Amino acid sequence: MPARPPTALAALLALVTVTVAVTACTAPAGPGAPGPAPAADAPFWVNPDGKAARAVAAHRAAGRTAEAALLERIASRPAAEWIRPDRPEAEAREITRAAAKAGRAALLVLYDIPNRDCGLHSAGGAPDGAAYRVWVDAVARGIGDRRATVVLEPDAVMHVVDGCTAEQHHGERYALLKAAVERLKRQPGVTVHLDAGNAGWTAPENLAEPLRQAGIAAADGFAVNVSNFRTTKESVAYGRRLSALVGGKPFVVDTSRNGNGPYTAGDPAENWCNPPGRALGEPPTLRTGDPLVRAYLWIKRPGESDGECRGGPRAGEWFDAYALELAGNAR
Protein backbone atom coordinates (compact mmCIF):
# COMPACT_ATOMS: atom_id res chain seq x y z
CA MET A 1 0.00 0.00 0.00
CA PRO A 2 1.22 3.54 -0.53
CA ALA A 3 2.92 4.70 2.65
CA ARG A 4 2.03 8.23 1.70
CA PRO A 5 -1.24 7.98 -0.21
CA PRO A 6 -2.76 11.04 -1.87
CA THR A 7 -4.64 12.06 1.25
CA ALA A 8 -1.50 12.11 3.36
CA LEU A 9 -0.72 15.52 1.93
CA ALA A 10 -3.91 17.09 3.15
CA ALA A 11 -2.17 18.73 6.06
CA LEU A 12 0.09 20.48 3.64
CA LEU A 13 -2.69 21.93 1.48
CA ALA A 14 -2.48 25.39 2.96
CA LEU A 15 1.27 25.65 2.73
CA VAL A 16 2.43 24.60 -0.76
CA THR A 17 6.27 24.66 -0.82
CA VAL A 18 9.48 24.71 -2.84
CA THR A 19 12.69 23.19 -1.42
CA VAL A 20 15.42 25.84 -0.99
CA ALA A 21 19.00 25.34 -2.13
CA VAL A 22 21.97 25.11 0.17
CA THR A 23 24.45 26.66 -2.23
CA ALA A 24 27.64 27.77 -0.51
CA CYS A 25 28.82 31.34 -0.89
CA THR A 26 32.00 32.67 0.62
CA ALA A 27 31.83 36.23 -0.71
CA PRO A 28 30.38 39.01 1.45
CA ALA A 29 26.66 39.46 0.95
CA GLY A 30 25.50 42.59 -0.81
CA PRO A 31 21.88 43.71 -1.04
CA GLY A 32 19.80 40.71 -2.11
CA ALA A 33 22.87 38.47 -2.40
CA PRO A 34 22.80 34.88 -1.13
CA GLY A 35 24.84 35.65 1.99
CA PRO A 36 27.03 33.26 3.98
CA ALA A 37 26.42 29.55 3.67
CA PRO A 38 24.51 28.05 6.63
CA ALA A 39 26.09 25.69 9.12
CA ALA A 40 25.53 22.00 8.40
CA ASP A 41 23.69 21.38 11.66
CA ALA A 42 21.59 24.56 11.39
CA PRO A 43 21.11 24.87 7.64
CA PHE A 44 17.65 26.31 7.18
CA TRP A 45 15.58 29.20 8.41
CA VAL A 46 13.30 28.68 11.41
CA ASN A 47 10.08 30.68 11.14
CA PRO A 48 9.75 32.61 14.43
CA ASP A 49 6.05 33.11 13.82
CA GLY A 50 5.10 29.62 12.69
CA LYS A 51 2.22 27.63 14.13
CA ALA A 52 4.54 25.68 16.42
CA ALA A 53 6.05 28.90 17.80
CA ARG A 54 2.58 30.30 18.44
CA ALA A 55 1.59 27.12 20.26
CA VAL A 56 4.68 27.37 22.47
CA ALA A 57 3.78 30.97 23.33
CA ALA A 58 0.18 30.02 24.12
CA HIS A 59 1.24 27.24 26.49
CA ARG A 60 3.73 29.50 28.25
CA ALA A 61 1.14 32.24 28.65
CA ALA A 62 -1.19 29.70 30.25
CA GLY A 63 1.52 28.49 32.63
CA ARG A 64 1.86 25.10 30.91
CA THR A 65 5.64 25.09 30.94
CA ALA A 66 6.05 21.35 30.40
CA GLU A 67 3.94 21.45 27.25
CA ALA A 68 5.79 24.53 26.02
CA ALA A 69 9.12 22.79 26.53
CA LEU A 70 7.95 19.76 24.54
CA LEU A 71 6.75 21.86 21.63
CA GLU A 72 10.06 23.71 21.52
CA ARG A 73 11.38 20.49 20.00
CA ILE A 74 9.29 21.41 16.97
CA ALA A 75 9.32 25.21 17.07
CA SER A 76 13.10 25.49 17.36
CA ARG A 77 13.80 23.46 14.21
CA PRO A 78 13.32 24.38 10.56
CA ALA A 79 10.31 23.01 8.73
CA ALA A 80 9.44 23.65 5.10
CA GLU A 81 7.28 26.56 4.07
CA TRP A 82 4.62 25.53 1.55
CA ILE A 83 4.02 28.32 -0.94
CA ARG A 84 0.33 29.12 -1.18
CA PRO A 85 -1.48 29.62 -4.49
CA ASP A 86 -2.72 33.18 -3.98
CA ARG A 87 0.45 35.30 -3.65
CA PRO A 88 3.41 33.17 -4.75
CA GLU A 89 5.88 35.92 -5.63
CA ALA A 90 5.30 37.96 -2.48
CA GLU A 91 5.37 34.93 -0.22
CA ALA A 92 8.53 33.48 -1.75
CA ARG A 93 10.19 36.88 -1.46
CA GLU A 94 9.17 37.35 2.19
CA ILE A 95 10.39 33.89 3.21
CA THR A 96 13.70 33.99 1.38
CA ARG A 97 14.45 37.53 2.55
CA ALA A 98 13.82 36.55 6.16
CA ALA A 99 16.03 33.49 5.72
CA ALA A 100 18.83 35.49 4.11
CA LYS A 101 18.68 38.08 6.88
CA ALA A 102 19.17 35.27 9.41
CA GLY A 103 22.09 33.85 7.42
CA ARG A 104 20.13 30.72 6.51
CA ALA A 105 18.69 29.10 3.39
CA ALA A 106 14.94 28.81 2.84
CA LEU A 107 13.24 25.42 2.61
CA LEU A 108 10.23 25.54 0.31
CA VAL A 109 7.66 23.15 -1.15
CA LEU A 110 5.76 23.75 -4.38
CA TYR A 111 2.42 21.92 -4.46
CA ASP A 112 0.08 23.39 -7.05
CA ILE A 113 0.23 21.07 -10.06
CA PRO A 114 -3.11 20.86 -11.93
CA ASN A 115 -5.31 17.87 -10.98
CA ARG A 116 -3.26 17.18 -7.87
CA ASP A 117 -4.22 14.55 -5.31
CA CYS A 118 -6.70 12.77 -7.60
CA GLY A 119 -9.80 14.38 -6.11
CA LEU A 120 -9.06 13.61 -2.46
CA HIS A 121 -8.52 15.89 0.54
CA SER A 122 -5.93 18.13 -1.12
CA ALA A 123 -7.56 18.11 -4.53
CA GLY A 124 -7.21 21.15 -6.70
CA GLY A 125 -4.06 22.93 -7.77
CA ALA A 126 -3.69 25.38 -10.62
CA PRO A 127 -6.68 25.49 -12.98
CA ASP A 128 -4.58 24.56 -16.03
CA GLY A 129 -1.05 24.20 -17.29
CA ALA A 130 -0.71 27.82 -18.38
CA ALA A 131 -1.71 29.05 -14.93
CA TYR A 132 0.77 26.67 -13.31
CA ARG A 133 3.63 27.96 -15.43
CA VAL A 134 2.74 31.53 -14.43
CA TRP A 135 2.63 30.49 -10.77
CA VAL A 136 6.05 28.78 -10.89
CA ASP A 137 7.52 31.79 -12.64
CA ALA A 138 6.17 34.04 -9.88
CA VAL A 139 7.74 31.84 -7.20
CA ALA A 140 11.09 31.93 -8.99
CA ARG A 141 10.97 35.72 -9.28
CA GLY A 142 10.17 35.94 -5.57
CA ILE A 143 13.19 33.82 -4.66
CA GLY A 144 15.45 35.98 -6.77
CA ASP A 145 19.14 35.28 -6.14
CA ARG A 146 18.66 34.14 -2.54
CA ARG A 147 19.33 30.56 -1.41
CA ALA A 148 16.42 28.14 -1.42
CA THR A 149 15.98 24.37 -1.48
CA VAL A 150 12.79 23.43 -3.30
CA VAL A 151 10.89 20.17 -3.00
CA LEU A 152 8.85 20.04 -6.17
CA GLU A 153 5.28 18.73 -6.24
CA PRO A 154 4.78 15.95 -3.70
CA ASP A 155 2.92 12.98 -5.22
CA ALA A 156 2.88 14.41 -8.76
CA VAL A 157 5.07 11.74 -10.36
CA MET A 158 3.85 8.96 -8.10
CA HIS A 159 0.20 9.54 -9.03
CA VAL A 160 1.10 9.02 -12.66
CA VAL A 161 2.90 5.79 -11.76
CA ASP A 162 0.10 4.39 -9.60
CA GLY A 163 -2.64 5.37 -12.04
CA CYS A 164 -4.36 7.77 -9.68
CA THR A 165 -3.93 10.66 -12.13
CA ALA A 166 -6.05 10.16 -15.25
CA GLU A 167 -4.08 9.06 -18.30
CA GLN A 168 -5.05 12.10 -20.35
CA HIS A 169 -3.10 14.29 -17.91
CA HIS A 170 0.15 12.28 -17.93
CA GLY A 171 1.88 14.04 -20.81
CA GLU A 172 1.05 17.50 -19.51
CA ARG A 173 2.10 16.51 -15.98
CA TYR A 174 5.57 15.50 -17.14
CA ALA A 175 5.95 18.59 -19.31
CA LEU A 176 4.93 20.92 -16.47
CA LEU A 177 7.31 19.30 -13.99
CA LYS A 178 10.20 19.45 -16.43
CA ALA A 179 9.46 23.10 -17.19
CA ALA A 180 9.22 23.89 -13.47
CA VAL A 181 12.63 22.34 -12.80
CA GLU A 182 14.17 24.31 -15.65
CA ARG A 183 12.56 27.58 -14.57
CA LEU A 184 13.59 27.24 -10.93
CA LYS A 185 17.15 26.32 -11.89
CA ARG A 186 17.51 29.67 -13.63
CA GLN A 187 17.76 31.19 -10.14
CA PRO A 188 21.41 31.01 -9.03
CA GLY A 189 20.76 29.97 -5.43
CA VAL A 190 18.06 27.35 -5.94
CA THR A 191 18.39 23.61 -5.46
CA VAL A 192 15.47 21.53 -6.77
CA HIS A 193 14.44 18.05 -5.65
CA LEU A 194 11.63 16.23 -7.45
CA ASP A 195 9.36 14.24 -5.17
CA ALA A 196 9.88 10.48 -5.53
CA GLY A 197 7.36 8.90 -3.20
CA ASN A 198 8.40 6.60 -0.39
CA ALA A 199 9.62 3.12 0.34
CA GLY A 200 6.12 1.75 0.88
CA TRP A 201 4.58 3.00 -2.35
CA THR A 202 6.35 1.44 -5.33
CA ALA A 203 9.60 -0.18 -6.40
CA PRO A 204 12.31 2.22 -7.56
CA GLU A 205 12.37 0.44 -10.92
CA ASN A 206 8.84 1.70 -11.59
CA LEU A 207 9.84 5.29 -10.97
CA ALA A 208 13.06 5.79 -12.89
CA GLU A 209 11.60 6.44 -16.34
CA PRO A 210 8.79 8.68 -15.04
CA LEU A 211 11.37 10.76 -13.17
CA ARG A 212 13.41 11.09 -16.34
CA GLN A 213 10.35 12.35 -18.19
CA ALA A 214 9.71 14.80 -15.34
CA GLY A 215 13.14 16.39 -15.67
CA ILE A 216 15.32 14.66 -13.09
CA ALA A 217 18.38 15.19 -15.31
CA ALA A 218 18.18 18.97 -14.79
CA ALA A 219 17.17 18.71 -11.11
CA ASP A 220 19.66 18.55 -8.27
CA GLY A 221 18.13 15.36 -6.94
CA PHE A 222 14.92 13.93 -5.51
CA ALA A 223 13.02 13.76 -2.21
CA VAL A 224 11.71 10.66 -0.44
CA ASN A 225 9.28 9.99 2.41
CA VAL A 226 7.53 13.37 2.17
CA SER A 227 4.68 13.46 4.72
CA ASN A 228 5.24 9.82 5.55
CA PHE A 229 6.49 7.69 8.39
CA ARG A 230 8.93 5.22 6.82
CA THR A 231 12.10 4.91 8.87
CA THR A 232 15.22 6.74 7.85
CA LYS A 233 17.04 3.45 7.28
CA GLU A 234 14.29 2.20 4.97
CA SER A 235 14.07 5.54 3.19
CA VAL A 236 17.81 5.74 2.57
CA ALA A 237 17.88 2.20 1.17
CA TYR A 238 14.99 3.08 -1.17
CA GLY A 239 16.66 6.32 -2.20
CA ARG A 240 19.99 4.64 -2.92
CA ARG A 241 18.31 2.07 -5.19
CA LEU A 242 16.48 4.81 -7.04
CA SER A 243 19.60 6.96 -7.31
CA ALA A 244 21.42 4.16 -9.11
CA LEU A 245 18.66 4.19 -11.74
CA VAL A 246 18.69 7.96 -12.36
CA GLY A 247 22.34 8.74 -12.87
CA GLY A 248 23.48 8.74 -9.26
CA LYS A 249 21.41 11.75 -8.25
CA PRO A 250 21.51 12.59 -4.51
CA PHE A 251 18.37 12.85 -2.44
CA VAL A 252 16.84 14.28 0.72
CA VAL A 253 14.75 12.39 3.28
CA ASP A 254 11.75 13.77 5.17
CA THR A 255 12.37 12.74 8.79
CA SER A 256 9.71 14.97 10.34
CA ARG A 257 7.53 12.18 11.77
CA ASN A 258 9.37 8.92 11.19
CA GLY A 259 10.92 8.44 14.63
CA ASN A 260 8.78 5.37 15.37
CA GLY A 261 8.27 4.26 11.78
CA PRO A 262 4.87 3.68 10.15
CA TYR A 263 1.68 2.81 12.03
CA THR A 264 0.51 -0.71 11.16
CA ALA A 265 -2.18 -1.55 13.72
CA GLY A 266 -5.14 0.23 12.15
CA ASP A 267 -7.02 0.14 8.87
CA PRO A 268 -4.30 0.32 6.18
CA ALA A 269 -6.43 2.78 4.23
CA GLU A 270 -6.37 5.22 7.17
CA ASN A 271 -2.87 4.73 8.57
CA TRP A 272 -1.62 7.89 6.85
CA CYS A 273 -3.99 10.14 8.80
CA ASN A 274 -2.78 11.37 12.22
CA PRO A 275 -1.63 7.87 13.20
CA PRO A 276 -1.10 7.40 16.95
CA GLY A 277 2.18 6.62 18.62
CA ARG A 278 4.37 8.40 16.06
CA ALA A 279 7.44 10.47 16.90
CA LEU A 280 9.62 13.22 15.52
CA GLY A 281 12.54 11.83 13.54
CA GLU A 282 16.11 13.06 13.10
CA PRO A 283 16.39 16.84 13.32
CA PRO A 284 17.09 18.64 10.04
CA THR A 285 20.76 18.46 9.11
CA LEU A 286 23.16 18.28 6.19
CA ARG A 287 25.36 15.87 8.16
CA THR A 288 23.91 12.52 7.12
CA GLY A 289 27.09 10.46 6.89
CA ASP A 290 26.15 9.38 3.36
CA PRO A 291 27.32 11.29 0.27
CA LEU A 292 24.13 10.37 -1.60
CA VAL A 293 21.87 11.66 1.18
CA ARG A 294 22.07 15.43 0.86
CA ALA A 295 20.00 16.19 3.95
CA TYR A 296 17.46 15.06 6.49
CA LEU A 297 14.65 17.62 6.33
CA TRP A 298 11.31 18.31 7.96
CA ILE A 299 9.29 18.75 4.79
CA LYS A 300 5.96 17.86 6.32
CA ARG A 301 5.32 20.36 9.11
CA PRO A 302 5.04 18.28 12.32
CA GLY A 303 2.09 19.21 14.48
CA GLU A 304 -0.21 20.15 11.62
CA SER A 305 -3.16 17.85 11.06
CA ASP A 306 -3.45 15.37 8.19
CA GLY A 307 -7.21 15.81 8.18
CA GLU A 308 -10.36 15.32 10.22
CA CYS A 309 -9.54 11.89 11.58
CA ARG A 310 -8.66 10.63 15.06
CA GLY A 311 -9.89 13.88 16.57
CA GLY A 312 -7.88 16.13 14.28
CA PRO A 313 -8.95 19.50 12.87
CA ARG A 314 -9.03 20.33 9.17
CA ALA A 315 -5.96 19.47 7.14
CA GLY A 316 -3.11 21.89 7.73
CA GLU A 317 -4.44 23.26 11.01
CA TRP A 318 -2.44 22.95 14.22
CA PHE A 319 -3.29 19.75 16.15
CA ASP A 320 -1.91 20.43 19.59
CA ALA A 321 -2.49 17.03 21.16
CA TYR A 322 -0.87 15.31 18.21
CA ALA A 323 2.09 17.69 18.24
CA LEU A 324 2.66 16.99 21.94
CA GLU A 325 2.58 13.26 21.26
CA LEU A 326 5.10 13.55 18.40
CA ALA A 327 7.44 15.61 20.57
CA GLY A 328 6.95 13.50 23.68
CA ASN A 329 7.75 10.28 21.83
CA ALA A 330 10.91 11.69 20.23
CA ARG A 331 14.15 10.03 21.22
N, C-alpha and C positions, 0 to 999 in steps of 0.2 A: 504494500500500500504506500502511497506517497507520504513521506514523513512530513512534508510541508504541503498539504493539498491547497487548492486555490483559496479556500476560506481562511487559511492560516495567516493570510496577509491582511485580514480585515482590520486588525489593530493599527495597521500602518496606513490606512486609507487617507487619514487626514494629513499625513506628513510626507508625501512622496519625495524621495531623495536621490541625490547623485553622490557617488563615492569620491572623496577629495584626495588629490595626489599628494604624495609625500616627497616631492622633488627637493633635493638638497640645494641650498644656495648659500655660498659663503660670502658673497659681496654684501656691503651695507645696503639696507633697504631704503630706497627712495620712496616718494609718494606713490602708493599703489603697487609697489614692488613686492615680490613674494616674501621677503624678509628672511630671517635666519631659519635654518632647518630645525624642526622640533626634535627634542630628545626621544630616543627610542622607547623609553618606558613612559613617556607622556606626550605621545605624538599628535594628538588631535584636540581640538577645542572642546571645552566643557561649557555648555550653555548655562550661565548663572541664573537664568530665569526659566529653565525648563520645568516640566511638570513634576519631576522628582524633587527639584530644588524647592518648589512651592510646597510640596507635601512635607518636606523636612521642616520648613518654616512654620507650617500650620501645626505640626506636632509639637515643636518647641514652644510656640505661643500658648498651646494648651497644657504645657507642663509635662508632655509625654516624652521625656528625654530618651528613654530606652528605644522607643519607636523611631525617634528622630535619628538616633545613632545608627540604627539598622539601615534606614533609608539613605544615609550618607554613603553607604556602600554603592548605591546607584547614582546618587546626585553628584558625587565627586569624580565620576568617571565619564569619559566621552561616549556619547551615543550618537548615532547618525541623525541628521536632520533630513526629513523627507520633504522635498520641495512640493508645495501645494500648487494646484492648477491655476489659481486665480491671479497671482502676481509673481510669476517665476523670476523675472529679471530683478525686481526689487528685493525679493526674498533671498535669492542667491547672492546678491550684492551685500545685503545686510549681514548675512551669516559669514561670508568669506572676509568681509572687512573686520568683523569682530574677532574672527580667528587670527587674522594677520596682526591685528593690534596686540593680541595676547602672545604673539610669537608661535602660533600653532597653525596646523593645516586644518581645513574644514573636511568633515566627513558627510557626504551627501548621498541621497538615494533619489533616483528618478523613477517614477512609477505612474506613468500616464499614457501608456501605449493604448491605441484604440482596441476596443473589445477585450479589455483585460479581465482576468478572473472568471471568464466563462459564465457570466450571469449570476455569480454568487455574491457573497457579502461585500466584496470590494469591487463589484462590477462597475463598469463605466470607462473612464479614461477619456482621451481626446476624442472629439466627435468624428474625426477622419484623419487620414494620413497628412494632409496639408496642414491641418491645425497642429498636429503633433510636431511636425518639422518646425513650425513657427515657435512652438513652446520650447523645444530643445534649443533653438537658436537664442531665445530670450534668456534661458538659464546660462548658456555659455557666455553671453554678453555680460550677465550679472557677475559671473565669476571673474571675468577679466583676466589679468595676469597673476592673480593670487593663487596660492596652492589649494588644491582640492582633490580628494579621492572620491570618485563617483562609482557607486554600484548601480548598474544600469538594468532597470526593468525586471525586478523579481518575478519569476514564473513565466516570463514572456516566451522564452525558448522552450521551456519544459512543457507548456501547454500546447505547443505545436507537436512535440514528441509524443505526449500521452493522448493526443486526439481531442483534448478538451476544447481547443480553439478550432472553429469550423474551418474546413479545408480551403474554402474560398478566400480566407484571410491569410493563409500561410505565406504566399509570395510577398504580399505587402508587409507582413510582420518582419520577415527577414530583411527586406529592403529598408524599412524604417530603422531597425536596430543598427544595421551597417552604416546608414547615414548618420545616426546619432553618435556612434563611435567616432566617425570621421570628423563630425562637427566639433565635438567636445575636445578632440585631440588637437584642434587648431589653437586651443588655449595653452600657453607655454607651461603652466603649472598644474595641469590636470592629468590625473591618472585614472583610467577607466577600466572597470572590471565588469564583464558581462555576467549576469546571474546564470548559474549552472546547476540549480536544484540542490538535492542532498542525497546522502548515501542510501536513504530508504525509498527513493522515488524511481530510479531507473539505473540500468547499468551504464557506465561511462561510454561503452561502445555504441550505445544508442544516441549519444549526445554529440559525438565528435563532429559529424558532418553538419548537423543543424547549427552548431556553434560556428563552424567555418562559414556557412551561409549568412550568419548573423554578424560577421565581421570580426571574429576573434583574432585574425591575423594583425589587424590594426590596433586592437585593444592591448592594454598592458597585461591583462590576465583575466581571471574569472573569480567568481565568488561562490562559496558553497555554504549550505546549512542556513541560509537566510530565514529568519523567523522560525527555525526549527530547533529540535532538541537532541539531535544526534551527537554523540560524544565527539570530543576533539580528535581522539585517536581514530575513530571510524571516519570522520570527515577528512582528515589528512590522508588516510589510505585511499579514500574515494578520489580526492583531488589529485593525488599523485598518479593514479591510474589514468585519470582524464587528461592530465597534463602531458603524459607520454603520447597521447593520441592527437594533441593539438600543438605540436611543435615545441613542447617543453615550457609552455607558458606557466608563470607562477600564479598563485591564487591566494585569496584571503578566506578566513573561516569566521563565520558568525558564532561567537561563543557566549552570546548574551544570556542564554537560558539553558545551556546544555550541561550544567554542573552535575546533574543526576541522570543524564541521558533521557531518552524518550519514555513517555508514560505508556504502559502496555496493559494495564489492568482493566480499562474501560472498553467501551464500544470503539473499535478501530476507526470508525467513521467520525468520531468526535474527539479523538485523542489529541488533535491539534489545538483544541480550544480551551485555553486556561486550564491545562491539565494540573492536577494537584501534585504536591510533593516535588516540584521541580526546584532548581537552584541556579543562581548566577554561575556562569562559567568563568574561564580565565579572564582577567581584566585585559582591556585593550593594550596591545603592545606590538612593536615591530620585532621584538626579540623572541623569535619562535624556535630557534635552534635548528631550523630546516631551511635551506636556501630556496626551496620551491614555495614555502609558505611565507608570503610577504608580510602578513599580519594576522593577529587575532583581533577581531573588531566586534563591537556591539552595534550591529546593523539594525536588528529589531530593538526597539526601545523598551527595555525591561520595566515592568510596572504598568504598562498600558495594555488594556484589555484586548483579547482576540475577538470578542463579540459577546453577545448576551447569552452566555452559557455559564453554568456553575456559579451563578450569582454575580456575574460580571456585568458592567455597564456596556454601553454601545462601543463598538470597535474603535480603538484609538483613544478612548477616555481613560483617565487614571483609575486604576483598580487597586486601592490602597491595601486591602487585605492580601491580595495576591502578591503585590510588591513586597510586603513584609515577609511573606512566606519565602519568596525567591531569595531575599537578602538573608533571612534567618537560616536557611538551609545551605548557604554558601560555605564552602570550606575555607 
